[in-house]
Amino acid sequence: MFKAFRQLETNIKRVENPALRKAASYAQDKLKQNTPHWNGKKSNGKRGAYMQEHATDHIVTGSVKNGAIDVGYDKEVSWRVHFTEFGTIKQKPQAAVQKTQKQIENEVANIIANELKRGLGL
């Protein structure tokens, strides 16, 4: 029985990383859809140099570590994402990350479960 459990553990580790990467790819696509994309226009007509980089172009997926994988923004834009996420004195919160988390939680769990089942032949 212990031998069977060790074998199952080995098989799970083999299929876990691809399952997590597939779920992360889905999460990355949804985050990109929900992230606000600035059209380059302001009411006063001015454009700041810091706004030339769109957050949607900087959504990345990390590598699998300890059964987890990160999806988010790279270092170039991550410092300013919290302004759009939580708002400022002059801007209402847009909550793209929170919205995405709520939208995808069930589907991500399903993707991982289905990939593990398929990989283990269940």
MARFI-891522 format. One line per 8 residues: number of its first residue (from 1); their letters; for each residue x, y, z of N, C-alpha, C, CB. Coordinates in nm, 3 decimals. Glycine has a CB too. Layout:
N
NUM	A	X:Y:Z:X:Y:Z:X:Y:Z:X:Y:Z; ...
This chain:
122
1	MFKAFRQL	0.082:-0.118:0.000:0.000:0.000:0.000:0.087:0.126:0.000:-0.094:-0.001:0.120; 0.194:0.126:0.080:0.284:0.242:0.082:0.352:0.259:-0.054:0.390:0.226:0.193; 0.384:0.148:-0.118:0.446:0.155:-0.250:0.351:0.221:-0.350:0.486:0.013:-0.298; 0.223:0.188:-0.341:0.123:0.247:-0.429:0.111:0.397:-0.404:-0.014:0.179:-0.410; 0.115:0.438:-0.277:0.108:0.581:-0.244:0.230:0.656:-0.296:0.094:0.600:-0.093; 0.348:0.597:-0.282:0.470:0.661:-0.334:0.464:0.675:-0.485:0.595:0.581:-0.293; 0.412:0.572:-0.552:0.400:0.576:-0.697:0.301:0.685:-0.739:0.355:0.441:-0.751; 0.189:0.695:-0.667:0.090:0.798:-0.696:0.149:0.937:-0.676:-0.035:0.779:-0.607
9	ETNIKRVE	0.227:0.954:-0.568:0.291:1.083:-0.541:0.387:1.119:-0.654:0.366:1.079:-0.407; 0.464:1.023:-0.703:0.557:1.047:-0.813:0.482:1.087:-0.939:0.642:0.923:-0.839; 0.372:1.018:-0.967:0.293:1.051:-1.086:0.229:1.188:-1.076:0.186:0.945:-1.108; 0.183:1.224:-0.958:0.122:1.357:-0.939:0.225:1.466:-0.965:0.063:1.371:-0.797; 0.345:1.449:-0.914:0.449:1.550:-0.935:0.481:1.565:-1.083:0.576:1.514:-0.857; 0.473:1.455:-1.158:0.504:1.457:-1.300:0.400:1.537:-1.379:0.512:1.315:-1.354; 0.274:1.529:-1.340:0.168:1.598:-1.415:0.126:1.731:-1.352:0.046:1.508:-1.427; 0.174:1.758:-1.233:0.134:1.881:-1.163:0.180:2.007:-1.235:0.190:1.879:-1.021
17	NPALRKAA	0.307:2.014:-1.274:0.360:2.135:-1.337:0.287:2.173:-1.466:0.507:2.117:-1.365; 0.266:2.077:-1.558:0.191:2.115:-1.678:0.048:2.160:-1.648:0.187:1.998:-1.775; -0.015:2.101:-1.548:-0.151:2.140:-1.510:-0.151:2.282:-1.457:-0.209:2.042:-1.405; -0.055:2.315:-1.374:-0.047:2.450:-1.319:-0.016:2.552:-1.427:0.060:2.456:-1.209; 0.072:2.515:-1.521:0.104:2.608:-1.630:-0.017:2.634:-1.720:0.221:2.553:-1.713; -0.097:2.531:-1.744:-0.217:2.550:-1.827:-0.317:2.640:-1.756:-0.282:2.413:-1.859; -0.336:2.620:-1.626:-0.426:2.706:-1.549:-0.373:2.850:-1.544:-0.443:2.650:-1.405; -0.242:2.865:-1.531:-0.181:2.999:-1.528:-0.199:3.070:-1.661:-0.033:2.989:-1.492
25	SYAQDKLK	-0.190:2.997:-1.770:-0.211:3.057:-1.902:-0.354:3.110:-1.914:-0.182:2.954:-2.013; -0.449:3.034:-1.865:-0.589:3.078:-1.864:-0.604:3.204:-1.778:-0.682:2.964:-1.811; -0.544:3.203:-1.659:-0.551:3.318:-1.569:-0.487:3.441:-1.631:-0.484:3.285:-1.435; -0.375:3.422:-1.700:-0.306:3.532:-1.764:-0.394:3.596:-1.872:-0.173:3.484:-1.826; -0.461:3.514:-1.951:-0.550:3.567:-2.055:-0.665:3.647:-1.994:-0.606:3.452:-2.141; -0.724:3.596:-1.887:-0.836:3.666:-1.823:-0.790:3.796:-1.759:-0.901:3.577:-1.718; -0.672:3.795:-1.696:-0.620:3.917:-1.635:-0.595:4.023:-1.742:-0.491:3.888:-1.556; -0.545:3.979:-1.856:-0.520:4.072:-1.966:-0.652:4.134:-2.014:-0.449:4.001:-2.083
33	QNTPHWNG	-0.758:4.054:-2.020:-0.889:4.106:-2.062:-0.943:4.208:-1.962:-0.989:3.990:-2.078; -0.919:4.187:-1.834:-0.975:4.273:-1.730:-0.890:4.394:-1.695:-0.997:4.193:-1.607; -0.765:4.394:-1.736:-0.676:4.506:-1.703:-0.712:4.627:-1.788:-0.527:4.466:-1.726; -0.731:4.743:-1.723:-0.764:4.864:-1.799:-0.651:4.900:-1.896:-0.792:4.982:-1.704; -0.688:4.943:-2.015:-0.590:4.981:-2.116:-0.614:5.128:-2.150:-0.599:4.890:-2.245; -0.516:5.209:-2.119:-0.529:5.352:-2.141:-0.522:5.383:-2.290:-0.418:5.428:-2.065; -0.614:5.464:-2.339:-0.620:5.495:-2.481:-0.531:5.612:-2.522:-0.761:5.524:-2.520; -0.459:5.670:-2.429:-0.367:5.779:-2.460:-0.429:5.917:-2.455:-0.310:5.758:-2.593
41	KKSNGKRG	-0.555:5.926:-2.417:-0.622:6.055:-2.415:-0.654:6.095:-2.271:-0.751:6.051:-2.499; -0.631:6.222:-2.241:-0.669:6.279:-2.113:-0.757:6.400:-2.140:-0.544:6.318:-2.027; -0.836:6.435:-2.044:-0.927:6.547:-2.064:-0.851:6.678:-2.088:-1.019:6.562:-1.944; -0.732:6.694:-2.030:-0.656:6.818:-2.050:-0.557:6.807:-2.167:-0.581:6.854:-1.923; -0.555:6.691:-2.234:-0.472:6.676:-2.352:-0.327:6.643:-2.326:-0.478:6.798:-2.432; -0.285:6.635:-2.200:-0.145:6.606:-2.170:-0.125:6.456:-2.156:-0.100:6.679:-2.041; -0.006:6.413:-2.188:0.027:6.271:-2.177:0.159:6.258:-2.105:0.033:6.203:-2.317; 0.158:6.185:-1.994:0.280:6.165:-1.918:0.365:6.054:-1.977:0.247:6.135:-1.774
49	AYMQEHAT	0.495:6.066:-1.969:0.585:5.965:-2.023:0.569:5.831:-1.952:0.730:6.012:-2.012; 0.531:5.835:-1.825:0.515:5.712:-1.748:0.397:5.628:-1.795:0.499:5.745:-1.602; 0.308:5.685:-1.873:0.190:5.614:-1.919:0.211:5.547:-2.055:0.072:5.708:-1.926; 0.331:5.552:-2.110:0.355:5.492:-2.240:0.354:5.339:-2.234:0.488:5.540:-2.296; 0.384:5.283:-2.120:0.384:5.139:-2.104:0.247:5.094:-2.054:0.494:5.094:-2.006; 0.180:5.009:-2.127:0.050:4.958:-2.088:0.067:4.835:-2.001:-0.037:4.926:-2.211; -0.008:4.829:-1.893:0.000:4.715:-1.802:-0.038:4.586:-1.872:-0.090:4.738:-1.680; -0.129:4.593:-1.969:-0.171:4.472:-2.040:-0.057:4.407:-2.116:-0.284:4.504:-2.135
57	DHIVTGSV	0.044:4.485:-2.151:0.159:4.431:-2.223:0.264:4.373:-2.130:0.221:4.540:-2.309; 0.241:4.380:-1.999:0.340:4.337:-1.901:0.287:4.233:-1.804:0.391:4.457:-1.824; 0.191:4.154:-1.847:0.138:4.047:-1.763:0.221:3.922:-1.789:-0.015:4.021:-1.791; 0.274:3.865:-1.681:0.366:3.753:-1.692:0.324:3.638:-1.602:0.509:3.797:-1.659; 0.379:3.522:-1.632:0.358:3.403:-1.551:0.493:3.358:-1.499:0.287:3.289:-1.632; 0.501:3.330:-1.370:0.625:3.283:-1.310:0.644:3.135:-1.335:0.627:3.312:-1.160; 0.742:3.078:-1.268:0.764:2.934:-1.280:0.700:2.863:-1.161:0.916:2.902:-1.287; 0.677:2.735:-1.177:0.613:2.656:-1.072:0.712:2.636:-0.958:0.563:2.519:-1.128
65	KNGAIDVG	0.669:2.671:-0.836:0.751:2.652:-0.716:0.663:2.602:-0.605:0.823:2.785:-0.675; 0.698:2.488:-0.549:0.624:2.431:-0.435:0.475:2.417:-0.463:0.645:2.516:-0.312; 0.440:2.373:-0.582:0.300:2.350:-0.615:0.219:2.475:-0.638:0.238:2.272:-0.510; 0.285:2.586:-0.669:0.215:2.712:-0.695:0.283:2.784:-0.812:0.214:2.802:-0.568; 0.207:2.869:-0.877:0.260:2.949:-0.987:0.198:3.089:-0.978:0.229:2.882:-1.127; 0.278:3.190:-1.000:0.231:3.329:-0.990:0.196:3.383:-1.128:0.338:3.417:-0.924; 0.089:3.460:-1.133:0.049:3.533:-1.253:0.030:3.677:-1.209:-0.082:3.473:-1.319; 0.091:3.769:-1.281:0.078:3.909:-1.244:0.154:3.999:-1.339:0.126:3.931:-1.102
73	YDKEVSWR	0.194:4.113:-1.289:0.260:4.215:-1.369:0.410:4.213:-1.343:0.201:4.354:-1.340; 0.488:4.242:-1.448:0.634:4.243:-1.430:0.679:4.369:-1.355:0.704:4.234:-1.566; 0.807:4.377:-1.328:0.862:4.485:-1.245:0.847:4.623:-1.308:1.008:4.458:-1.218; 0.837:4.629:-1.439:0.828:4.760:-1.506:0.698:4.834:-1.473:0.839:4.742:-1.656; 0.590:4.760:-1.452:0.462:4.827:-1.427:0.397:4.788:-1.295:0.368:4.796:-1.538; 0.449:4.689:-1.227:0.383:4.642:-1.105:0.375:4.749:-0.996:0.456:4.521:-1.051; 0.469:4.838:-0.993:0.469:4.943:-0.890:0.349:5.035:-0.901:0.597:5.024:-0.899; 0.291:5.046:-1.022:0.180:5.139:-1.038:0.043:5.073:-1.054:0.206:5.226:-1.155
81	VHFTEFGT	0.041:4.939:-1.058:-0.087:4.871:-1.076:-0.179:4.894:-0.956:-0.064:4.720:-1.097; -0.122:4.908:-0.837:-0.208:4.929:-0.720:-0.287:5.060:-0.729:-0.124:4.929:-0.593; -0.239:5.157:-0.808:-0.315:5.282:-0.824:-0.447:5.257:-0.897:-0.231:5.386:-0.902; -0.442:5.176:-1.003:-0.566:5.145:-1.074:-0.649:5.042:-0.999:-0.535:5.095:-1.215; -0.583:4.954:-0.928:-0.656:4.850:-0.855:-0.737:4.908:-0.739:-0.558:4.745:-0.802; -0.673:4.991:-0.657:-0.737:5.042:-0.536:-0.781:5.188:-0.545:-0.644:5.027:-0.421; -0.742:5.257:-0.652:-0.783:5.395:-0.671:-0.692:5.495:-0.602:-0.923:5.413:-0.623; -0.715:5.620:-0.631:-0.642:5.731:-0.570:-0.745:5.839:-0.537:-0.528:5.787:-0.666
89	IKQKPQAA	-0.697:5.952:-0.494:-0.787:6.064:-0.465:-0.861:6.107:-0.592:-0.707:6.183:-0.406; -0.795:6.096:-0.706:-0.853:6.142:-0.832:-0.905:6.030:-0.922:-0.752:6.223:-0.907; -0.894:5.907:-0.877:-0.932:5.795:-0.962:-1.005:5.689:-0.881:-0.807:5.733:-1.031; -1.117:5.642:-0.931:-1.191:5.536:-0.863:-1.118:5.403:-0.881:-1.336:5.527:-0.919; -1.132:5.312:-0.783:-1.069:5.180:-0.799:-1.132:5.103:-0.914:-1.080:5.099:-0.669; -1.048:5.033:-0.991:-1.098:4.955:-1.103:-1.096:4.805:-1.073:-1.015:4.984:-1.228; -1.019:4.764:-0.975:-1.019:4.628:-0.920:-1.008:4.517:-1.024:-1.143:4.608:-0.841; -0.920:4.531:-1.121:-0.904:4.431:-1.225:-0.853:4.298:-1.169:-0.807:4.481:-1.332
97	VQKTQKQI	-0.761:4.303:-1.076:-0.705:4.180:-1.019:-0.810:4.107:-0.935:-0.581:4.212:-0.932; -0.881:4.181:-0.852:-0.984:4.119:-0.769:-1.097:4.062:-0.855:-1.041:4.220:-0.670; -1.135:4.134:-0.957:-1.240:4.089:-1.049:-1.196:3.960:-1.117:-1.271:4.198:-1.154; -1.073:3.955:-1.162:-1.020:3.837:-1.229:-1.017:3.718:-1.135:-0.880:3.865:-1.284; -0.972:3.740:-1.012:-0.967:3.630:-0.915:-1.105:3.568:-0.894:-0.912:3.679:-0.781; -1.205:3.652:-0.881:-1.342:3.601:-0.861:-1.392:3.527:-0.984:-1.437:3.716:-0.827; -1.361:3.579:-1.101:-1.409:3.519:-1.225:-1.349:3.381:-1.252:-1.379:3.610:-1.341; -1.222:3.365:-1.218:-1.151:3.245:-1.263:-1.134:3.136:-1.159:-1.019:3.283:-1.313
105	ENEVANII	-1.166:3.160:-1.033:-1.131:3.063:-0.930:-1.187:2.924:-0.957:-1.180:3.112:-0.796; -1.313:2.912:-0.999:-1.371:2.782:-1.025:-1.311:2.717:-1.149:-1.521:2.794:-1.041; -1.293:2.796:-1.254:-1.239:2.741:-1.379:-1.094:2.696:-1.362:-1.249:2.845:-1.491; -1.015:2.770:-1.286:-0.876:2.731:-1.261:-0.872:2.597:-1.187:-0.801:2.841:-1.181; -0.957:2.583:-1.086:-0.963:2.456:-1.013:-1.004:2.342:-1.105:-1.062:2.467:-0.894; -1.099:2.368:-1.195:-1.142:2.266:-1.290:-1.031:2.228:-1.388:-1.264:2.314:-1.367; -0.959:2.327:-1.437:-0.848:2.301:-1.530:-0.744:2.212:-1.463:-0.784:2.433:-1.579; -0.706:2.248:-1.342:-0.604:2.170:-1.271:-0.654:2.028:-1.244:-0.565:2.239:-1.139
113	ANELKRGL	-0.778:2.014:-1.197:-0.833:1.883:-1.168:-0.841:1.797:-1.294:-0.972:1.896:-1.106; -0.888:1.854:-1.404:-0.901:1.779:-1.528:-0.765:1.737:-1.583:-0.975:1.861:-1.633; -0.667:1.827:-1.574:-0.533:1.793:-1.621:-0.469:1.683:-1.536:-0.444:1.917:-1.621; -0.491:1.691:-1.406:-0.436:1.586:-1.319:-0.504:1.452:-1.347:-0.454:1.626:-1.169; -0.635:1.453:-1.364:-0.707:1.329:-1.396:-0.658:1.271:-1.527:-0.858:1.355:-1.403; -0.645:1.357:-1.628:-0.599:1.311:-1.759:-0.458:1.256:-1.751:-0.606:1.424:-1.861; -0.371:1.328:-1.682:-0.232:1.286:-1.669:-0.213:1.159:-1.590:-0.153:1.393:-1.607; -0.301:1.135:-1.495:-0.293:1.014:-1.410:-0.376:0.900:-1.469:-0.340:1.045:-1.267
121	GL	-0.449:0.928:-1.576:-0.530:0.823:-1.638:-0.653:0.788:-1.557:-0.448:0.702:-1.658; -0.709:0.883:-1.486:-0.829:0.856:-1.404:-0.957:0.891:-1.477:-0.823:0.935:-1.273
